[in-house]
């Protein structure tokens, strides 16, 4: 079963598309479709409503607190 993100402003290092549809399957992008392409029945659809979709971008920004160090290399600091 696929998941579709429709009406997305897709940005990646080599592609920028407006009003695109991304088909995701098993955690990976299967294909990029035009906004008016018919979608198969049974998939889950999320409407991005023109918002940015940036595949592969991981926001690693975090803060520690309450006496815990979350930026070190020792996982015991956060578990």
TACORUR-V828737 format. One line per field, one symbol per residue. ss: DSSP state (A for helix, B for strand, O for the rest). phi: phi as a letter, one per 40 degrees, with the letter a starting at -180 (. if undefined). burial: 1 if it has 16 or more other C-alpha atoms within 10 Angstrom, else 0. A space follows every 50 residues. Layout:
ss=???
phi=???
burial=???
This chain:
ss=OOBBBBBBBBBBOOBBBBBBBBBBBOOBBBBBBBOOOOOOOOOBBBBOOO OBBOOOOOOOOOOOBOOBOOOOOOAAAOO
phi=.cbbbbfcccbadbabbcfcbbbbafgbccabbcccccbccgccbbccfg ccbbdgcbcccabcifgbcbbccccccbb
burial=01111111110000000011111100000001101000000000000100 00100000000000000001000000000
